[in-house]
Amino acid sequence: MEPVIRVEQLHKAYKSGFVALNNINLNIQKGEIFALLGPNGAGKTTLISIICGIVNSSSGRVTVGDADIQKDYRDARSQIGLVPQELSLSMFESVWATVKFSRGLYGQPANDTYLESLLRKLSLWEKRHERIMSLSGGMKRRVLIAKALSHTPTVLFLDEPTAGVDVELRQDMWSMIRELRDTGVTIILTTHYIEEAEEMADRIGFINKGEIVMVDDKAALMKKLGRKELTLELPAPLSGVPESLANYDLTLDETGSTLRFEFDSRDDANPIPALLKDLTAQGIEFKDLHTRQRSLEDIFVSLVGGKE
């Protein structure tokens, strides 16, 4: 399948010397939901802004469909809808005037039937004559999405789409995003909510300090989440793990007082009873033990941790 977005050797450096993006390579597939995760200042918004034509890159190439974002700017931009993190709306305009004006900005002919359908899907039709200033924060967020979709783009960027909204509205927006994907729209979202990426995405990318550190299918990541960690607190430190226990791939911490053992929780055969039996046979006692399921957040922290 041909990627709908290609990012090749994308680099962004400022006059101060700060490098926001360091030779990014990334492909986004048509019709997928791609989640981009990273700490504050990692480069998420900069990457989106360059693809959307808001910020110029220092070097590299980006194409949307067959259109180069610099050489074929109008063609590339017409294929993209952007829902920014900040609420950038004219507060004195009505909902209807806002989305109608946005469609006209892209040179699209008037299509009130399409705009009505769009507002109905976003639960905004009853609010169409109200001024933006009178809407709740969640409704304003929906208007931003309506603006982004007013010119029927094939790619939609959502920069922290559920930031500051309540749990119920967040669930509604997740449902709406899935419906958009089902119509063939490619969705790229950035989020601070790990559970949002876990819930929504087909693929997940991790960015830190302007570099893509990992991209993987959610299914593959979820497979990794099937891992559990058993921690054993020892009453007396060990100098090392006995060779007779090497097949368990145990990890001893620096103090020698904690043993860790990772295992696949989906295996029918639970290895813990056999491990505890073999530890006892070696005369190794423990004063406490507990297990913990790995999460997407664990993977995230392991990728970006210690790189600040």
C-alpha positions as CSV (number, residue, x, y, z in Angstrom):
1,M,0.0,0.0,0.0
2,E,1.3,3.4,-1.0
3,P,1.7,5.8,2.0
4,V,-0.5,8.9,1.9
5,I,2.2,10.9,3.7
6,R,6.0,10.5,3.2
7,V,8.4,12.3,5.4
8,E,12.0,12.0,4.3
9,Q,15.1,13.3,6.1
10,L,13.1,16.1,7.6
11,H,15.2,18.5,9.6
12,K,14.3,21.7,11.5
13,A,16.9,23.9,13.2
14,Y,16.5,27.5,14.5
15,K,19.0,30.3,14.4
16,S,19.6,29.8,18.1
17,G,21.0,26.4,17.2
18,F,18.1,24.5,18.7
19,V,17.3,21.4,16.7
20,A,13.5,20.7,16.8
21,L,13.6,17.8,14.3
22,N,16.6,15.7,13.5
23,N,16.3,13.9,10.1
24,I,12.8,12.4,10.6
25,N,11.7,9.6,8.3
26,L,8.1,8.5,8.6
27,N,5.4,7.0,6.3
28,I,1.7,7.3,7.1
29,Q,-0.6,4.7,5.5
30,K,-3.9,5.6,3.9
31,G,-6.9,5.0,6.1
32,E,-5.0,4.4,9.3
33,I,-5.1,6.1,12.7
34,F,-1.6,6.9,13.6
35,A,-0.8,8.1,17.1
36,L,2.4,10.2,17.8
37,L,3.5,10.1,21.4
38,G,6.3,12.1,23.0
39,P,7.0,14.4,26.0
40,N,6.6,18.1,25.9
41,G,9.0,19.7,23.5
42,A,9.7,16.4,21.7
43,G,8.8,17.8,18.3
44,K,5.3,16.6,17.8
45,T,3.7,19.9,17.0
46,T,6.7,21.1,14.9
47,L,6.4,17.9,12.7
48,I,2.7,18.4,12.2
49,S,3.1,22.2,11.5
50,I,5.7,21.4,8.8
51,I,3.5,18.8,7.1
52,C,0.6,21.2,7.2
53,G,2.6,24.1,5.7
54,I,2.5,26.3,8.8
55,V,6.3,26.1,9.5
56,N,9.1,25.8,7.0
57,S,11.6,23.0,7.4
58,S,15.4,23.5,7.2
59,S,15.8,20.5,4.9
60,G,14.1,17.3,3.8
61,R,11.0,16.5,1.8
62,V,7.4,15.8,2.6
63,T,4.7,14.6,0.2
64,V,1.0,14.3,0.7
65,G,-0.4,12.0,-1.9
66,D,1.7,12.9,-4.9
67,A,2.0,16.5,-3.9
68,D,5.2,18.0,-2.5
69,I,4.3,20.4,0.3
70,Q,6.7,23.0,-1.0
71,K,6.5,22.6,-4.8
72,D,2.8,21.7,-4.9
73,Y,1.6,23.6,-1.8
74,R,-2.0,24.2,-2.9
75,D,-2.6,20.6,-3.9
76,A,-0.9,19.3,-0.7
77,R,-2.7,21.7,1.6
78,S,-6.1,20.9,0.1
79,Q,-5.8,17.3,1.1
80,I,-5.1,18.2,4.8
81,G,-7.4,19.2,7.7
82,L,-5.8,20.4,10.9
83,V,-7.4,20.6,14.4
84,P,-4.8,22.6,16.4
85,Q,-4.3,22.2,20.1
86,E,-5.2,25.8,20.8
87,L,-8.7,27.1,20.3
88,S,-8.3,29.4,17.3
89,L,-11.8,30.6,16.5
90,S,-13.5,33.9,15.9
91,M,-15.7,34.1,19.0
92,F,-18.3,36.5,17.6
93,E,-19.0,34.4,14.5
94,S,-21.8,31.7,14.4
95,V,-20.9,28.1,14.0
96,W,-22.5,28.0,10.5
97,A,-20.6,31.1,9.3
98,T,-17.3,29.7,10.7
99,V,-17.5,26.4,8.8
100,K,-18.9,28.0,5.6
101,F,-16.1,30.5,5.6
102,S,-13.5,27.8,6.2
103,R,-14.7,25.8,3.2
104,G,-14.5,28.9,1.0
105,L,-10.9,29.5,2.0
106,Y,-9.9,26.3,0.2
107,G,-11.7,27.4,-3.0
108,Q,-14.4,24.8,-2.5
109,P,-17.8,25.6,-4.0
110,A,-20.7,26.1,-1.6
111,N,-22.2,22.9,-0.4
112,D,-24.7,23.5,2.4
113,T,-25.9,19.9,2.2
114,Y,-22.4,18.6,3.1
115,L,-21.9,21.1,5.8
116,E,-25.3,20.3,7.4
117,S,-24.4,16.6,7.4
118,L,-21.0,17.4,8.9
119,L,-22.6,19.5,11.7
120,R,-25.1,16.8,12.4
121,K,-22.4,14.2,12.8
122,L,-20.6,16.4,15.2
123,S,-23.8,17.2,17.2
124,L,-23.5,20.9,16.2
125,W,-26.5,21.3,14.0
126,E,-28.7,22.6,16.8
127,K,-26.0,25.1,17.7
128,R,-25.4,26.3,14.1
129,H,-26.8,29.8,14.7
130,E,-25.0,30.3,18.1
131,R,-21.9,32.4,18.4
132,I,-18.7,30.5,19.2
133,M,-18.3,32.5,22.5
134,S,-21.5,30.9,23.9
135,L,-20.3,27.3,23.4
136,S,-18.8,25.0,25.9
137,G,-15.1,24.0,25.6
138,G,-16.1,20.7,24.2
139,M,-18.4,22.2,21.6
140,K,-15.7,24.6,20.6
141,R,-13.4,21.6,20.0
142,R,-16.1,20.1,17.8
143,V,-16.2,23.3,15.8
144,L,-12.5,23.1,15.2
145,I,-13.0,19.6,13.8
146,A,-15.9,20.8,11.6
147,K,-13.6,23.6,10.3
148,A,-10.9,21.1,9.5
149,L,-13.3,18.8,7.7
150,S,-15.2,21.6,5.8
151,H,-13.2,21.2,2.6
152,T,-13.4,17.3,2.6
153,P,-9.7,16.6,3.3
154,T,-8.4,13.0,3.0
155,V,-5.9,13.5,5.9
156,L,-6.9,14.9,9.3
157,F,-4.3,16.0,11.9
158,L,-5.5,16.2,15.5
159,D,-3.1,17.9,17.9
160,E,-4.1,16.9,21.4
161,P,-7.8,16.6,20.4
162,T,-9.1,15.8,23.8
163,A,-7.0,18.1,25.9
164,G,-9.1,19.7,28.6
165,V,-12.3,17.8,27.8
166,D,-14.2,15.6,30.2
167,V,-14.2,11.8,30.1
168,E,-17.6,11.5,28.6
169,L,-16.8,13.9,25.7
170,R,-13.5,12.2,25.2
171,Q,-15.3,8.9,24.6
172,D,-17.7,10.6,22.1
173,M,-14.7,12.0,20.2
174,W,-13.0,8.7,20.1
175,S,-16.2,7.3,18.5
176,M,-16.3,10.1,16.0
177,I,-12.7,9.6,15.1
178,R,-13.3,6.0,14.3
179,E,-16.3,6.9,12.1
180,L,-14.1,9.3,10.2
181,R,-11.5,6.6,9.7
182,D,-14.2,4.2,8.4
183,T,-15.1,6.8,5.7
184,G,-11.4,6.6,4.4
185,V,-10.0,9.6,6.2
186,T,-6.4,9.1,7.5
187,I,-6.1,10.3,11.1
188,I,-2.8,11.4,12.7
189,L,-3.2,12.4,16.3
190,T,-0.8,13.6,19.0
191,T,-1.7,12.9,22.6
192,H,-0.5,13.0,26.1
193,Y,-3.0,10.4,27.1
194,I,-1.4,7.0,26.8
195,E,-4.8,5.2,27.0
196,E,-6.0,7.3,24.1
197,A,-3.3,5.9,21.8
198,E,-3.9,2.4,23.2
199,E,-7.6,2.8,22.5
200,M,-7.5,4.5,19.1
201,A,-4.4,3.8,17.1
202,D,-3.6,1.3,14.4
203,R,0.1,2.2,14.7
204,I,2.0,4.2,17.3
205,G,5.1,6.3,16.9
206,F,7.3,7.6,19.7
207,I,9.2,10.9,19.3
208,N,11.8,12.3,21.7
209,K,14.2,15.2,21.3
210,G,13.2,15.6,17.6
211,E,13.9,12.0,16.7
212,I,11.6,9.1,15.9
213,V,12.7,6.4,18.4
214,M,10.1,3.8,17.5
215,V,7.2,3.1,15.2
216,D,5.2,-0.1,15.5
217,D,1.8,-1.7,15.0
218,K,-0.4,-1.5,18.0
219,A,-1.0,-5.2,17.8
220,A,2.8,-5.8,18.1
221,L,3.0,-3.3,21.1
222,M,0.0,-5.0,22.7
223,K,1.8,-8.3,22.4
224,K,4.7,-6.8,24.4
225,L,2.1,-5.7,26.9
226,G,1.4,-9.4,27.6
227,R,4.6,-9.4,29.6
228,K,4.4,-9.4,33.4
229,E,7.2,-8.8,35.8
230,L,7.7,-10.7,39.1
231,T,9.7,-8.9,41.7
232,L,11.2,-10.7,44.7
233,E,12.6,-8.8,47.7
234,L,15.4,-10.8,49.3
235,P,16.2,-10.7,53.1
236,A,19.9,-10.9,52.3
237,P,21.7,-9.7,49.2
238,L,23.1,-12.2,46.6
239,S,26.4,-11.8,44.9
240,G,24.9,-13.2,41.7
241,V,22.3,-15.4,40.1
242,P,23.2,-19.1,40.5
243,E,24.0,-20.8,37.1
244,S,21.3,-23.4,37.9
245,L,18.7,-20.7,37.5
246,A,20.1,-19.3,34.2
247,N,17.1,-20.7,32.2
248,Y,14.8,-18.2,34.0
249,D,16.7,-15.2,32.8
250,L,16.5,-13.5,36.2
251,T,17.8,-10.0,36.7
252,L,19.5,-8.9,40.0
253,D,19.6,-5.3,40.9
254,E,22.7,-3.4,41.9
255,T,22.2,-4.0,45.6
256,G,21.7,-7.7,45.1
257,S,18.5,-7.5,47.2
258,T,15.9,-7.6,44.4
259,L,15.3,-10.3,41.8
260,R,13.2,-9.6,38.7
261,F,11.7,-12.1,36.4
262,E,9.7,-11.3,33.2
263,F,7.3,-13.8,31.7
264,D,4.5,-14.0,29.2
265,S,1.2,-13.8,31.1
266,R,-0.7,-15.4,28.2
267,D,1.2,-18.7,28.4
268,D,-0.9,-21.5,29.7
269,A,2.0,-22.8,31.8
270,N,2.6,-20.4,34.7
271,P,6.4,-20.5,35.3
272,I,6.2,-18.9,38.8
273,P,5.6,-22.1,40.9
274,A,8.5,-23.8,39.3
275,L,10.7,-20.7,39.8
276,L,9.8,-20.5,43.5
277,K,10.5,-24.2,44.0
278,D,13.9,-23.9,42.3
279,L,14.7,-20.8,44.4
280,T,13.9,-22.7,47.6
281,A,16.1,-25.7,46.4
282,Q,19.0,-23.2,46.0
283,G,18.4,-21.9,49.6
284,I,17.3,-18.5,48.3
285,E,14.5,-17.0,50.5
286,F,12.4,-14.0,49.9
287,K,10.5,-11.6,52.2
288,D,8.1,-10.2,49.7
289,L,7.0,-10.6,46.1
290,H,4.6,-8.9,43.7
291,T,3.8,-9.0,40.0
292,R,3.1,-6.1,37.6
293,Q,1.6,-6.0,34.1
294,R,3.6,-4.0,31.6
295,S,1.7,-1.1,30.0
296,L,2.1,1.1,27.0
297,E,3.3,3.8,29.4
298,D,6.1,1.5,30.5
299,I,7.2,1.2,26.9
300,F,7.0,4.9,26.5
301,V,9.0,5.6,29.6
302,S,11.7,3.1,28.6
303,L,12.1,4.8,25.2
304,V,12.3,8.4,26.4
305,G,13.4,7.9,29.9
306,G,16.9,9.2,30.7
307,K,17.1,11.1,27.4
308,E,16.0,14.5,28.8
